[in-house]
């Protein structure tokens, strides 16, 4: 066996081990967030849950915000997948409502995406976790755009998709706190109106 081949295998093994440890830390963070709330996440609590010394986590995440953004990025991937699944078989009217209903169902029970807003820097940065979060957010917005029937990439279409996403985030907050029903509205009623206003047909 040549020396470069052996070095390549060692590097590959280290990368696999690093990935597996990172996944174990994220799984522990998800358990802590489910038990105590995403906003209460701490590196010390996650380290204890994962069975690591707190300092060991800094080899994988720069801090609590970095860890929270990584969790939210995973959830954005699940969100995009759920919306895509919900729209399979739908065409035209009703497709955006189906995607929105899937998104709302997840956003009502998933706190990490809402909590991530506090973890994002006030001005765009260059950190890996932020780049990953932004990429997953764009992917989820693209699914919404497809569900709304937006063919082009005009500024107006992008604004419409952001309005839908902002509405879903606000609805999730109202629904999670029971305020939507207290105001006399159902999610279905709002989503149907959203579909009517923002679906582009043809």
Buried (B, 14 or more C-beta within 10 A) or exposed (E): EEEEEEEEEEEEEEEEEEEEBBEBBBBBBBBBBEEEEBEEBBBEBBBBBBEBEEEBBEEBBBEBBBBBBBBBBBBBBBBBBBBBEBBEEBEEEBBBBBBBBBBBBBBBEBBBBBBBEEBBEEEEEEBEBBBBBBEBBEBBBBBBBBBBBBEEEEEEBBEBBEEBBEBBBEBBBBBBEEEBEEEEBEBEEBBBEBBEEBBBEE
